[in-house]
Amino acid sequence: MDSTLTLFPPPPPWIMGVLNVTPDSFSDGGRFGGPEAAIAAGRAMLADGAHLLDVGGESTAPGRRPITSEEELARIEPVVAALAGEV
């Protein structure tokens, strides 16, 4: 083993939870489309060991229309506000 790694071991990895708060999410089918479900899921991810959460409000699924910044903020703000002090 490299002596540098012995003296200065790398930090442990961080675990990131992903919350897609969109009604048309490509990866989860809109499972967390409402703030209550997303907040509960975020709390579960934190309890399971997540160190940080990525809260997304715009779907990147193929063929989806772009949304306004205001619409995206309206989707993510309640979730971020509820979970900010818990991370």
C-alpha positions as CSV (number, residue, x, y, z in Angstrom):
1,M,0.0,0.0,0.0
2,D,1.2,3.5,-0.8
3,S,2.6,5.1,2.4
4,T,0.7,8.4,1.5
5,L,-2.6,6.5,1.8
6,T,-1.5,5.2,5.2
7,L,-0.6,8.6,6.5
8,F,-3.5,10.5,4.8
9,P,-6.3,8.0,4.2
10,P,-9.0,9.3,1.9
11,P,-12.2,10.5,3.6
12,P,-15.2,8.2,3.6
13,P,-17.6,8.6,0.7
14,W,-20.7,10.6,1.0
15,I,-24.1,9.2,0.2
16,M,-26.5,11.4,-1.8
17,G,-30.3,10.9,-1.9
18,V,-32.1,12.0,-5.0
19,L,-35.6,13.4,-4.8
20,N,-37.4,14.2,-8.1
21,V,-40.3,16.3,-7.2
22,T,-41.8,16.3,-10.7
23,P,-45.1,14.7,-11.8
24,D,-43.3,13.2,-14.9
25,S,-40.0,12.0,-13.5
26,F,-38.1,9.7,-15.8
27,S,-36.5,7.7,-13.1
28,D,-39.3,7.2,-10.5
29,G,-42.5,7.8,-12.5
30,G,-43.5,10.9,-10.4
31,R,-43.5,9.0,-7.1
32,F,-42.5,12.1,-5.2
33,G,-44.6,14.5,-7.2
34,G,-46.2,16.2,-4.1
35,P,-44.3,17.9,-1.3
36,E,-45.6,15.6,1.5
37,A,-44.3,12.4,-0.2
38,A,-41.0,14.0,-1.1
39,I,-40.4,15.3,2.4
40,A,-41.2,11.8,3.9
41,A,-38.9,10.2,1.3
42,G,-36.1,12.7,2.1
43,R,-36.4,12.0,5.8
44,A,-36.3,8.3,5.1
45,M,-33.1,8.7,3.0
46,L,-31.5,10.7,5.7
47,A,-32.4,8.1,8.3
48,D,-30.9,5.5,6.0
49,G,-27.6,7.3,5.9
50,A,-27.7,9.9,3.2
51,H,-25.4,12.8,3.9
52,L,-27.0,15.2,1.4
53,L,-30.1,15.4,-0.8
54,D,-30.5,16.5,-4.4
55,V,-34.0,17.9,-4.9
56,G,-34.9,18.3,-8.5
57,G,-37.9,20.1,-9.8
58,E,-37.7,19.7,-13.6
59,S,-37.9,16.4,-15.5
60,T,-35.2,15.6,-18.0
61,A,-37.2,12.7,-19.5
62,P,-37.1,12.6,-23.3
63,G,-39.6,14.8,-24.9
64,R,-40.6,16.8,-21.8
65,R,-41.2,20.5,-22.2
66,P,-39.1,22.9,-20.2
67,I,-40.7,24.6,-17.2
68,T,-40.3,28.1,-15.9
69,S,-38.0,28.9,-13.0
70,E,-41.0,29.9,-11.0
71,E,-42.7,26.5,-11.6
72,E,-39.5,24.7,-10.6
73,L,-39.0,26.8,-7.5
74,A,-42.7,26.2,-6.5
75,R,-42.0,22.4,-6.7
76,I,-38.7,22.3,-4.7
77,E,-39.1,25.2,-2.2
78,P,-41.5,23.4,0.3
79,V,-39.3,20.3,0.2
80,V,-36.0,22.2,0.7
81,A,-37.5,24.3,3.4
82,A,-38.8,21.3,5.3
83,L,-35.6,19.3,5.1
84,A,-32.9,22.0,5.3
85,G,-32.4,21.8,9.0
86,E,-32.3,18.0,9.0
87,V,-29.3,17.4,6.7
